[in-house]
Amino acid sequence: MPSIIFQTSGKTIEVAQDANLLRTSIRYEGSVPYKCGGGICGTCRVRIVDGHENLSKIMKKEVDRLGNEKINQGFRLACQTFITSGDITVAWDEEDMERLNKIAQRRINAANN
């Protein structure tokens, strides 16, 4: 079974193939930050440290929210990312959280109007 190493929180979790990264984090307390869980807000942005080849293809919502520059730097949205085969390591920046939370709230409010 593949493992997810949540580098920022220091947790490692074994998962079934095709497990969603955000749902796994929520269920097993991996601590990936999130607000909406649906690709709208962007707060579940994580950097894939290792194991890019073991992930699902990049989704349109990820490109829309992150942009090609961040995608090329190894960032993904945890809510849109699935583990397809082997181990991965992810990290996120705690200092970005306040800024991302403000952006997320604006996006969620706009989507609901």
Backbone as XML, in Angstrom:
<?xml version="1.0"?>
<chain id="A" units="angstrom">
  <residue number="1" name="MET">
    <atom name="N" x="0.846" y="-1.191" z="0.000"/>
    <atom name="CA" x="0.000" y="0.000" z="0.000"/>
    <atom name="C" x="0.884" y="1.246" z="0.000"/>
  </residue>
  <residue number="2" name="PRO">
    <atom name="N" x="0.484" y="2.255" z="-0.791"/>
    <atom name="CA" x="1.252" y="3.498" z="-0.815"/>
    <atom name="C" x="1.166" y="4.235" z="0.524"/>
  </residue>
  <residue number="3" name="SER">
    <atom name="N" x="2.161" y="5.057" z="0.786"/>
    <atom name="CA" x="2.170" y="5.898" z="1.983"/>
    <atom name="C" x="2.191" y="7.360" z="1.587"/>
  </residue>
  <residue number="4" name="ILE">
    <atom name="N" x="1.531" y="8.178" z="2.406"/>
    <atom name="CA" x="1.611" y="9.630" z="2.274"/>
    <atom name="C" x="2.400" y="10.121" z="3.482"/>
  </residue>
  <residue number="5" name="ILE">
    <atom name="N" x="3.454" y="10.850" z="3.219"/>
    <atom name="CA" x="4.215" y="11.487" z="4.292"/>
    <atom name="C" x="3.804" y="12.952" z="4.304"/>
  </residue>
  <residue number="6" name="PHE">
    <atom name="N" x="3.138" y="13.364" z="5.372"/>
    <atom name="CA" x="2.747" y="14.759" z="5.556"/>
    <atom name="C" x="3.906" y="15.437" z="6.276"/>
  </residue>
  <residue number="7" name="GLN">
    <atom name="N" x="4.821" y="15.998" z="5.514"/>
    <atom name="CA" x="6.064" y="16.527" z="6.056"/>
    <atom name="C" x="5.836" y="17.638" z="7.087"/>
  </residue>
  <residue number="8" name="THR">
    <atom name="N" x="4.909" y="18.526" z="6.829"/>
    <atom name="CA" x="4.668" y="19.656" z="7.720"/>
    <atom name="C" x="4.129" y="19.211" z="9.074"/>
  </residue>
  <residue number="9" name="SER">
    <atom name="N" x="3.222" y="18.246" z="9.083"/>
    <atom name="CA" x="2.642" y="17.785" z="10.351"/>
    <atom name="C" x="3.393" y="16.603" z="10.946"/>
  </residue>
  <residue number="10" name="GLY">
    <atom name="N" x="4.309" y="16.005" z="10.170"/>
    <atom name="CA" x="5.095" y="14.901" z="10.679"/>
    <atom name="C" x="4.364" y="13.573" z="10.752"/>
  </residue>
  <residue number="11" name="LYS">
    <atom name="N" x="3.296" y="13.433" z="9.986"/>
    <atom name="CA" x="2.487" y="12.215" z="10.030"/>
    <atom name="C" x="2.685" y="11.407" z="8.746"/>
  </residue>
  <residue number="12" name="THR">
    <atom name="N" x="2.703" y="10.089" z="8.880"/>
    <atom name="CA" x="2.771" y="9.185" z="7.738"/>
    <atom name="C" x="1.572" y="8.254" z="7.797"/>
  </residue>
  <residue number="13" name="ILE">
    <atom name="N" x="0.900" y="8.095" z="6.652"/>
    <atom name="CA" x="-0.328" y="7.307" z="6.602"/>
    <atom name="C" x="-0.258" y="6.373" z="5.399"/>
  </residue>
  <residue number="14" name="GLU">
    <atom name="N" x="-0.572" y="5.103" z="5.602"/>
    <atom name="CA" x="-0.710" y="4.161" z="4.494"/>
    <atom name="C" x="-2.115" y="4.293" z="3.931"/>
  </residue>
  <residue number="15" name="VAL">
    <atom name="N" x="-2.221" y="4.277" z="2.607"/>
    <atom name="CA" x="-3.511" y="4.479" z="1.951"/>
    <atom name="C" x="-3.729" y="3.437" z="0.864"/>
  </residue>
  <residue number="16" name="ALA">
    <atom name="N" x="-4.977" y="3.255" z="0.510"/>
    <atom name="CA" x="-5.318" y="2.412" z="-0.632"/>
    <atom name="C" x="-5.010" y="3.180" z="-1.916"/>
  </residue>
  <residue number="17" name="GLN">
    <atom name="N" x="-4.762" y="2.455" z="-2.976"/>
    <atom name="CA" x="-4.565" y="3.089" z="-4.275"/>
    <atom name="C" x="-5.808" y="3.883" z="-4.636"/>
  </residue>
  <residue number="18" name="ASP">
    <atom name="N" x="-5.631" y="5.023" z="-5.284"/>
    <atom name="CA" x="-6.687" y="5.940" z="-5.702"/>
    <atom name="C" x="-7.315" y="6.715" z="-4.546"/>
  </residue>
  <residue number="19" name="ALA">
    <atom name="N" x="-6.637" y="6.775" z="-3.405"/>
    <atom name="CA" x="-7.120" y="7.579" z="-2.277"/>
    <atom name="C" x="-6.950" y="9.057" z="-2.593"/>
  </residue>
  <residue number="20" name="ASN">
    <atom name="N" x="-7.924" y="9.848" z="-2.185"/>
    <atom name="CA" x="-7.857" y="11.300" z="-2.355"/>
    <atom name="C" x="-6.977" y="11.879" z="-1.250"/>
  </residue>
  <residue number="21" name="LEU">
    <atom name="N" x="-6.086" y="12.768" z="-1.617"/>
    <atom name="CA" x="-5.117" y="13.328" z="-0.672"/>
    <atom name="C" x="-5.791" y="14.118" z="0.453"/>
  </residue>
  <residue number="22" name="LEU">
    <atom name="N" x="-6.740" y="14.982" z="0.131"/>
    <atom name="CA" x="-7.397" y="15.777" z="1.171"/>
    <atom name="C" x="-8.270" y="14.907" z="2.070"/>
  </residue>
  <residue number="23" name="ARG">
    <atom name="N" x="-9.076" y="14.041" z="1.487"/>
    <atom name="CA" x="-9.942" y="13.192" z="2.308"/>
    <atom name="C" x="-9.132" y="12.309" z="3.253"/>
  </residue>
  <residue number="24" name="THR">
    <atom name="N" x="-8.000" y="11.822" z="2.781"/>
    <atom name="CA" x="-7.118" y="11.032" z="3.638"/>
    <atom name="C" x="-6.581" y="11.885" z="4.778"/>
  </residue>
  <residue number="25" name="SER">
    <atom name="N" x="-6.179" y="13.100" z="4.470"/>
    <atom name="CA" x="-5.675" y="14.004" z="5.502"/>
    <atom name="C" x="-6.731" y="14.291" z="6.559"/>
  </residue>
  <residue number="26" name="ILE">
    <atom name="N" x="-7.960" y="14.521" z="6.125"/>
    <atom name="CA" x="-9.053" y="14.797" z="7.066"/>
    <atom name="C" x="-9.321" y="13.561" z="7.935"/>
  </residue>
  <residue number="27" name="ARG">
    <atom name="N" x="-9.452" y="12.421" z="7.302"/>
    <atom name="CA" x="-9.811" y="11.190" z="8.017"/>
    <atom name="C" x="-8.739" y="10.770" z="9.034"/>
  </residue>
  <residue number="28" name="TYR">
    <atom name="N" x="-7.459" y="10.939" z="8.679"/>
    <atom name="CA" x="-6.378" y="10.445" z="9.532"/>
    <atom name="C" x="-5.547" y="11.567" z="10.161"/>
  </residue>
  <residue number="29" name="GLU">
    <atom name="N" x="-6.105" y="12.775" z="10.170"/>
    <atom name="CA" x="-5.491" y="13.932" z="10.834"/>
    <atom name="C" x="-4.082" y="14.243" z="10.316"/>
  </residue>
  <residue number="30" name="GLY">
    <atom name="N" x="-3.983" y="14.286" z="8.987"/>
    <atom name="CA" x="-2.722" y="14.683" z="8.359"/>
    <atom name="C" x="-2.478" y="16.172" z="8.433"/>
  </residue>
  <residue number="31" name="SER">
    <atom name="N" x="-3.538" y="16.941" z="8.702"/>
    <atom name="CA" x="-3.482" y="18.389" z="8.947"/>
    <atom name="C" x="-3.307" y="19.273" z="7.716"/>
  </residue>
  <residue number="32" name="VAL">
    <atom name="N" x="-3.593" y="18.760" z="6.525"/>
    <atom name="CA" x="-3.585" y="19.643" z="5.354"/>
    <atom name="C" x="-4.687" y="20.673" z="5.559"/>
  </residue>
  <residue number="33" name="PRO">
    <atom name="N" x="-4.362" y="21.971" z="5.464"/>
    <atom name="CA" x="-5.390" y="22.991" z="5.650"/>
    <atom name="C" x="-6.397" y="22.977" z="4.501"/>
  </residue>
  <residue number="34" name="TYR">
    <atom name="N" x="-7.641" y="23.309" z="4.797"/>
    <atom name="CA" x="-8.662" y="23.370" z="3.748"/>
    <atom name="C" x="-9.858" y="24.170" z="4.251"/>
  </residue>
  <residue number="35" name="LYS">
    <atom name="N" x="-10.642" y="24.653" z="3.310"/>
    <atom name="CA" x="-11.904" y="25.333" z="3.609"/>
    <atom name="C" x="-13.060" y="24.638" z="2.904"/>
  </residue>
  <residue number="36" name="CYS">
    <atom name="N" x="-13.002" y="24.533" z="1.567"/>
    <atom name="CA" x="-14.181" y="24.060" z="0.830"/>
    <atom name="C" x="-14.114" y="22.588" z="0.446"/>
  </residue>
  <residue number="37" name="GLY">
    <atom name="N" x="-12.962" y="22.062" z="0.117"/>
    <atom name="CA" x="-12.832" y="20.671" z="-0.301"/>
    <atom name="C" x="-13.283" y="20.385" z="-1.712"/>
  </residue>
  <residue number="38" name="GLY">
    <atom name="N" x="-13.577" y="21.419" z="-2.506"/>
    <atom name="CA" x="-14.095" y="21.189" z="-3.852"/>
    <atom name="C" x="-13.348" y="21.888" z="-4.967"/>
  </residue>
  <residue number="39" name="GLY">
    <atom name="N" x="-12.155" y="22.395" z="-4.705"/>
    <atom name="CA" x="-11.374" y="23.046" z="-5.748"/>
    <atom name="C" x="-11.740" y="24.492" z="-5.994"/>
  </residue>
  <residue number="40" name="ILE">
    <atom name="N" x="-12.551" y="25.082" z="-5.127"/>
    <atom name="CA" x="-12.977" y="26.469" z="-5.302"/>
    <atom name="C" x="-12.010" y="27.445" z="-4.624"/>
  </residue>
  <residue number="41" name="CYS">
    <atom name="N" x="-11.626" y="27.135" z="-3.381"/>
    <atom name="CA" x="-10.921" y="28.139" z="-2.574"/>
    <atom name="C" x="-9.405" y="28.114" z="-2.696"/>
  </residue>
  <residue number="42" name="GLY">
    <atom name="N" x="-8.798" y="26.977" z="-2.906"/>
    <atom name="CA" x="-7.349" y="26.896" z="-3.043"/>
    <atom name="C" x="-6.568" y="26.754" z="-1.745"/>
  </residue>
  <residue number="43" name="THR">
    <atom name="N" x="-7.241" y="26.651" z="-0.606"/>
    <atom name="CA" x="-6.511" y="26.578" z="0.659"/>
    <atom name="C" x="-5.841" y="25.227" z="0.893"/>
  </residue>
  <residue number="44" name="CYS">
    <atom name="N" x="-6.206" y="24.208" z="0.171"/>
    <atom name="CA" x="-5.572" y="22.899" z="0.353"/>
    <atom name="C" x="-4.347" y="22.751" z="-0.544"/>
  </residue>
  <residue number="45" name="ARG">
    <atom name="N" x="-3.764" y="23.859" z="-0.921"/>
    <atom name="CA" x="-2.562" y="23.850" z="-1.758"/>
    <atom name="C" x="-1.416" y="23.205" z="-0.994"/>
  </residue>
  <residue number="46" name="VAL">
    <atom name="N" x="-0.827" y="22.185" z="-1.592"/>
    <atom name="CA" x="0.329" y="21.514" z="-1.017"/>
    <atom name="C" x="1.432" y="21.444" z="-2.067"/>
  </residue>
  <residue number="47" name="ARG">
    <atom name="N" x="2.662" y="21.331" z="-1.585"/>
    <atom name="CA" x="3.798" y="21.146" z="-2.484"/>
    <atom name="C" x="4.156" y="19.666" z="-2.452"/>
  </residue>
  <residue number="48" name="ILE">
    <atom name="N" x="4.243" y="19.065" z="-3.616"/>
    <atom name="CA" x="4.631" y="17.657" z="-3.701"/>
    <atom name="C" x="6.156" y="17.622" z="-3.648"/>
  </residue>
  <residue number="49" name="VAL">
    <atom name="N" x="6.671" y="17.146" z="-2.535"/>
    <atom name="CA" x="8.113" y="17.089" z="-2.313"/>
    <atom name="C" x="8.708" y="15.906" z="-3.058"/>
  </residue>
  <residue number="50" name="ASP">
    <atom name="N" x="7.997" y="14.795" z="-3.057"/>
    <atom name="CA" x="8.489" y="13.583" z="-3.698"/>
    <atom name="C" x="7.293" y="12.733" z="-4.132"/>
  </residue>
  <residue number="51" name="GLY">
    <atom name="N" x="7.421" y="12.071" z="-5.269"/>
    <atom name="CA" x="6.386" y="11.143" z="-5.712"/>
    <atom name="C" x="5.407" y="11.703" z="-6.730"/>
  </residue>
  <residue number="52" name="HIS">
    <atom name="N" x="5.780" y="12.745" z="-7.460"/>
    <atom name="CA" x="4.889" y="13.323" z="-8.484"/>
    <atom name="C" x="4.324" y="12.261" z="-9.421"/>
  </residue>
  <residue number="53" name="GLU">
    <atom name="N" x="5.175" y="11.305" z="-9.763"/>
    <atom name="CA" x="4.783" y="10.268" z="-10.716"/>
    <atom name="C" x="3.724" y="9.324" z="-10.167"/>
  </residue>
  <residue number="54" name="ASN">
    <atom name="N" x="3.460" y="9.397" z="-8.873"/>
    <atom name="CA" x="2.493" y="8.508" z="-8.228"/>
    <atom name="C" x="1.138" y="9.174" z="-8.005"/>
  </residue>
  <residue number="55" name="LEU">
    <atom name="N" x="0.899" y="10.273" z="-8.719"/>
    <atom name="CA" x="-0.329" y="11.045" z="-8.531"/>
    <atom name="C" x="-1.159" y="11.098" z="-9.801"/>
  </residue>
  <residue number="56" name="SER">
    <atom name="N" x="-2.442" y="11.379" z="-9.618"/>
    <atom name="CA" x="-3.355" y="11.564" z="-10.743"/>
    <atom name="C" x="-2.922" y="12.770" z="-11.572"/>
  </residue>
  <residue number="57" name="LYS">
    <atom name="N" x="-3.466" y="12.855" z="-12.782"/>
    <atom name="CA" x="-3.125" y="13.984" z="-13.649"/>
    <atom name="C" x="-3.648" y="15.292" z="-13.047"/>
  </residue>
  <residue number="58" name="ILE">
    <atom name="N" x="-3.034" y="16.373" z="-13.432"/>
    <atom name="CA" x="-3.420" y="17.705" z="-12.953"/>
    <atom name="C" x="-4.773" y="18.071" z="-13.550"/>
  </residue>
  <residue number="59" name="MET">
    <atom name="N" x="-5.677" y="18.509" z="-12.682"/>
    <atom name="CA" x="-7.038" y="18.844" z="-13.089"/>
    <atom name="C" x="-7.146" y="20.318" z="-13.493"/>
  </residue>
  <residue number="60" name="LYS">
    <atom name="N" x="-8.163" y="20.635" z="-14.297"/>
    <atom name="CA" x="-8.392" y="22.008" z="-14.749"/>
    <atom name="C" x="-8.565" y="22.957" z="-13.561"/>
  </residue>
  <residue number="61" name="LYS">
    <atom name="N" x="-9.276" y="22.524" z="-12.513"/>
    <atom name="CA" x="-9.466" y="23.375" z="-11.337"/>
    <atom name="C" x="-8.138" y="23.754" z="-10.699"/>
  </residue>
  <residue number="62" name="GLU">
    <atom name="N" x="-7.165" y="22.842" z="-10.745"/>
    <atom name="CA" x="-5.858" y="23.137" z="-10.176"/>
    <atom name="C" x="-5.145" y="24.217" z="-10.982"/>
  </residue>
  <residue number="63" name="VAL">
    <atom name="N" x="-5.207" y="24.101" z="-12.293"/>
    <atom name="CA" x="-4.587" y="25.113" z="-13.154"/>
    <atom name="C" x="-5.276" y="26.460" z="-12.948"/>
  </residue>
  <residue number="64" name="ASP">
    <atom name="N" x="-6.610" y="26.458" z="-12.856"/>
    <atom name="CA" x="-7.361" y="27.698" z="-12.644"/>
    <atom name="C" x="-6.991" y="28.361" z="-11.320"/>
  </residue>
  <residue number="65" name="ARG">
    <atom name="N" x="-6.852" y="27.582" z="-10.261"/>
    <atom name="CA" x="-6.596" y="28.134" z="-8.927"/>
    <atom name="C" x="-5.125" y="28.437" z="-8.680"/>
  </residue>
  <residue number="66" name="LEU">
    <atom name="N" x="-4.244" y="27.574" z="-9.179"/>
    <atom name="CA" x="-2.825" y="27.700" z="-8.862"/>
    <atom name="C" x="-2.027" y="28.411" z="-9.945"/>
  </residue>
  <residue number="67" name="GLY">
    <atom name="N" x="-2.430" y="28.238" z="-11.182"/>
    <atom name="CA" x="-1.662" y="28.790" z="-12.298"/>
    <atom name="C" x="-0.520" y="27.851" z="-12.673"/>
  </residue>
  <residue number="68" name="ASN">
    <atom name="N" x="-0.051" y="27.983" z="-13.885"/>
    <atom name="CA" x="0.995" y="27.097" z="-14.394"/>
    <atom name="C" x="2.309" y="27.235" z="-13.647"/>
  </residue>
  <residue number="69" name="GLU">
    <atom name="N" x="2.630" y="28.440" z="-13.182"/>
    <atom name="CA" x="3.890" y="28.638" z="-12.462"/>
    <atom name="C" x="3.938" y="27.790" z="-11.188"/>
  </residue>
  <residue number="70" name="LYS">
    <atom name="N" x="2.879" y="27.838" z="-10.387"/>
    <atom name="CA" x="2.833" y="27.045" z="-9.151"/>
    <atom name="C" x="2.781" y="25.552" z="-9.459"/>
  </residue>
  <residue number="71" name="ILE">
    <atom name="N" x="2.028" y="25.169" z="-10.494"/>
    <atom name="CA" x="1.981" y="23.758" z="-10.896"/>
    <atom name="C" x="3.396" y="23.289" z="-11.238"/>
  </residue>
  <residue number="72" name="ASN">
    <atom name="N" x="4.122" y="24.093" z="-12.013"/>
    <atom name="CA" x="5.485" y="23.730" z="-12.406"/>
    <atom name="C" x="6.440" y="23.680" z="-11.216"/>
  </residue>
  <residue number="73" name="GLN">
    <atom name="N" x="6.110" y="24.385" z="-10.143"/>
    <atom name="CA" x="6.923" y="24.358" z="-8.917"/>
    <atom name="C" x="6.570" y="23.155" z="-8.033"/>
  </residue>
  <residue number="74" name="GLY">
    <atom name="N" x="5.589" y="22.356" z="-8.460"/>
    <atom name="CA" x="5.241" y="21.142" z="-7.737"/>
    <atom name="C" x="4.034" y="21.263" z="-6.822"/>
  </residue>
  <residue number="75" name="PHE">
    <atom name="N" x="3.267" y="22.344" z="-6.950"/>
    <atom name="CA" x="2.089" y="22.520" z="-6.107"/>
    <atom name="C" x="0.883" y="21.815" z="-6.716"/>
  </residue>
  <residue number="76" name="ARG">
    <atom name="N" x="0.019" y="21.307" z="-5.846"/>
    <atom name="CA" x="-1.242" y="20.685" z="-6.238"/>
    <atom name="C" x="-2.317" y="21.080" z="-5.238"/>
  </residue>
  <residue number="77" name="LEU">
    <atom name="N" x="-3.575" y="20.910" z="-5.616"/>
    <atom name="CA" x="-4.684" y="21.042" z="-4.676"/>
    <atom name="C" x="-4.964" y="19.647" z="-4.131"/>
  </residue>
  <residue number="78" name="ALA">
    <atom name="N" x="-4.889" y="19.498" z="-2.823"/>
    <atom name="CA" x="-5.080" y="18.180" z="-2.207"/>
    <atom name="C" x="-6.453" y="17.606" z="-2.521"/>
  </residue>
  <residue number="79" name="CYS">
    <atom name="N" x="-7.467" y="18.466" z="-2.642"/>
    <atom name="CA" x="-8.824" y="17.979" z="-2.901"/>
    <atom name="C" x="-8.989" y="17.401" z="-4.299"/>
  </residue>
  <residue number="80" name="GLN">
    <atom name="N" x="-8.092" y="17.733" z="-5.206"/>
    <atom name="CA" x="-8.187" y="17.282" z="-6.592"/>
    <atom name="C" x="-7.159" y="16.205" z="-6.929"/>
  </residue>
  <residue number="81" name="THR">
    <atom name="N" x="-6.381" y="15.785" z="-5.934"/>
    <atom name="CA" x="-5.244" y="14.905" z="-6.173"/>
    <atom name="C" x="-5.485" y="13.515" z="-5.577"/>
  </residue>
  <residue number="82" name="PHE">
    <atom name="N" x="-5.196" y="12.490" z="-6.379"/>
    <atom name="CA" x="-5.364" y="11.102" z="-5.966"/>
    <atom name="C" x="-4.024" y="10.378" z="-6.081"/>
  </residue>
  <residue number="83" name="ILE">
    <atom name="N" x="-3.773" y="9.464" z="-5.152"/>
    <atom name="CA" x="-2.552" y="8.677" z="-5.146"/>
    <atom name="C" x="-2.799" y="7.462" z="-6.036"/>
  </residue>
  <residue number="84" name="THR">
    <atom name="N" x="-2.059" y="7.353" z="-7.130"/>
    <atom name="CA" x="-2.327" y="6.297" z="-8.105"/>
    <atom name="C" x="-1.486" y="5.047" z="-7.925"/>
  </residue>
  <residue number="85" name="SER">
    <atom name="N" x="-0.285" y="5.172" z="-7.345"/>
    <atom name="CA" x="0.532" y="3.961" z="-7.262"/>
    <atom name="C" x="1.439" y="3.926" z="-6.036"/>
  </residue>
  <residue number="86" name="GLY">
    <atom name="N" x="2.436" y="4.768" z="-5.931"/>
    <atom name="CA" x="3.438" y="4.643" z="-4.875"/>
    <atom name="C" x="3.389" y="5.758" z="-3.849"/>
  </residue>
  <residue number="87" name="ASP">
    <atom name="N" x="4.460" y="5.827" z="-3.060"/>
    <atom name="CA" x="4.559" y="6.771" z="-1.952"/>
    <atom name="C" x="4.702" y="8.212" z="-2.442"/>
  </residue>
  <residue number="88" name="ILE">
    <atom name="N" x="4.190" y="9.145" z="-1.621"/>
    <atom name="CA" x="4.363" y="10.574" z="-1.887"/>
    <atom name="C" x="4.715" y="11.287" z="-0.584"/>
  </residue>
  <residue number="89" name="THR">
    <atom name="N" x="5.347" y="12.430" z="-0.738"/>
    <atom name="CA" x="5.635" y="13.326" z="0.385"/>
    <atom name="C" x="5.079" y="14.691" z="0.034"/>
  </residue>
  <residue number="90" name="VAL">
    <atom name="N" x="4.293" y="15.273" z="0.951"/>
    <atom name="CA" x="3.703" y="16.588" z="0.725"/>
    <atom name="C" x="4.060" y="17.524" z="1.870"/>
  </residue>
  <residue number="91" name="ALA">
    <atom name="N" x="4.054" y="18.821" z="1.555"/>
    <atom name="CA" x="4.321" y="19.846" z="2.563"/>
    <atom name="C" x="3.488" y="21.080" z="2.234"/>
  </residue>
  <residue number="92" name="TRP">
    <atom name="N" x="3.306" y="21.931" z="3.219"/>
    <atom name="CA" x="2.613" y="23.201" z="3.015"/>
    <atom name="C" x="3.233" y="24.217" z="3.958"/>
  </residue>
  <residue number="93" name="ASP">
    <atom name="N" x="3.075" y="25.483" z="3.617"/>
    <atom name="CA" x="3.674" y="26.567" z="4.390"/>
    <atom name="C" x="2.672" y="27.115" z="5.381"/>
  </residue>
  <residue number="94" name="GLU">
    <atom name="N" x="2.979" y="27.001" z="6.653"/>
    <atom name="CA" x="2.095" y="27.520" z="7.698"/>
    <atom name="C" x="1.917" y="29.034" z="7.580"/>
  </residue>
  <residue number="95" name="GLU">
    <atom name="N" x="2.988" y="29.740" z="7.181"/>
    <atom name="CA" x="2.895" y="31.203" z="7.114"/>
    <atom name="C" x="1.966" y="31.704" z="6.018"/>
  </residue>
  <residue number="96" name="ASP">
    <atom name="N" x="1.675" y="30.871" z="5.030"/>
    <atom name="CA" x="0.748" y="31.252" z="3.963"/>
    <atom name="C" x="-0.714" y="31.153" z="4.394"/>
  </residue>
  <residue number="97" name="MET">
    <atom name="N" x="-0.987" y="30.494" z="5.496"/>
    <atom name="CA" x="-2.358" y="30.136" z="5.830"/>
    <atom name="C" x="-3.298" y="31.322" z="6.026"/>
  </residue>
  <residue number="98" name="GLU">
    <atom name="N" x="-2.860" y="32.364" z="6.699"/>
    <atom name="CA" x="-3.752" y="33.511" z="6.911"/>
    <atom name="C" x="-4.143" y="34.138" z="5.578"/>
  </residue>
  <residue number="99" name="ARG">
    <atom name="N" x="-3.167" y="34.327" z="4.700"/>
    <atom name="CA" x="-3.435" y="34.902" z="3.382"/>
    <atom name="C" x="-4.358" y="33.988" z="2.579"/>
  </residue>
  <residue number="100" name="LEU">
    <atom name="N" x="-4.096" y="32.692" z="2.586"/>
    <atom name="CA" x="-4.940" y="31.758" z="1.841"/>
    <atom name="C" x="-6.350" y="31.695" z="2.399"/>
  </residue>
  <residue number="101" name="ASN">
    <atom name="N" x="-6.483" y="31.790" z="3.705"/>
    <atom name="CA" x="-7.820" y="31.779" z="4.304"/>
    <atom name="C" x="-8.644" y="32.976" z="3.854"/>
  </residue>
  <residue number="102" name="LYS">
    <atom name="N" x="-8.037" y="34.148" z="3.744"/>
    <atom name="CA" x="-8.751" y="35.344" z="3.276"/>
    <atom name="C" x="-9.177" y="35.178" z="1.819"/>
  </residue>
  <residue number="103" name="ILE">
    <atom name="N" x="-8.268" y="34.677" z="0.999"/>
    <atom name="CA" x="-8.590" y="34.448" z="-0.410"/>
    <atom name="C" x="-9.717" y="33.418" z="-0.524"/>
  </residue>
  <residue number="104" name="ALA">
    <atom name="N" x="-9.629" y="32.359" z="0.255"/>
    <atom name="CA" x="-10.638" y="31.306" z="0.215"/>
    <atom name="C" x="-12.012" y="31.843" z="0.558"/>
  </residue>
  <residue number="105" name="GLN">
    <atom name="N" x="-12.088" y="32.641" z="1.593"/>
    <atom name="CA" x="-13.382" y="33.171" z="2.013"/>
    <atom name="C" x="-13.999" y="34.035" z="0.915"/>
  </residue>
  <residue number="106" name="ARG">
    <atom name="N" x="-13.172" y="34.849" z="0.249"/>
    <atom name="CA" x="-13.680" y="35.669" z="-0.867"/>
    <atom name="C" x="-14.192" y="34.780" z="-2.000"/>
  </residue>
  <residue number="107" name="ARG">
    <atom name="N" x="-13.460" y="33.725" z="-2.336"/>
    <atom name="CA" x="-13.868" y="32.831" z="-3.428"/>
    <atom name="C" x="-15.147" y="32.080" z="-3.090"/>
  </residue>
  <residue number="108" name="ILE">
    <atom name="N" x="-15.253" y="31.615" z="-1.859"/>
    <atom name="CA" x="-16.447" y="30.899" z="-1.438"/>
    <atom name="C" x="-17.655" y="31.837" z="-1.450"/>
  </residue>
  <residue number="109" name="ASN">
    <atom name="N" x="-17.465" y="33.055" z="-0.969"/>
    <atom name="CA" x="-18.562" y="34.033" z="-0.978"/>
    <atom name="C" x="-18.998" y="34.343" z="-2.405"/>
  </residue>
  <residue number="110" name="ALA">
    <atom name="N" x="-18.033" y="34.500" z="-3.321"/>
    <atom name="CA" x="-18.355" y="34.809" z="-4.708"/>
    <atom name="C" x="-19.090" y="33.634" z="-5.366"/>
  </residue>
  <residue number="111" name="ALA">
    <atom name="N" x="-18.674" y="32.405" z="-5.059"/>
    <atom name="CA" x="-19.312" y="31.234" z="-5.647"/>
    <atom name="C" x="-20.741" y="31.041" z="-5.154"/>
  </residue>
  <residue number="112" name="ASN">
    <atom name="N" x="-21.007" y="31.504" z="-3.948"/>
    <atom name="CA" x="-22.358" y="31.361" z="-3.375"/>
    <atom name="C" x="-23.297" y="32.493" z="-3.773"/>
  </residue>
  <residue number="113" name="ASN">
    <atom name="N" x="-22.785" y="33.504" z="-4.417"/>
    <atom name="CA" x="-23.645" y="34.658" z="-4.832"/>
    <atom name="C" x="-24.091" y="34.553" z="-6.251"/>
  </residue>
</chain>
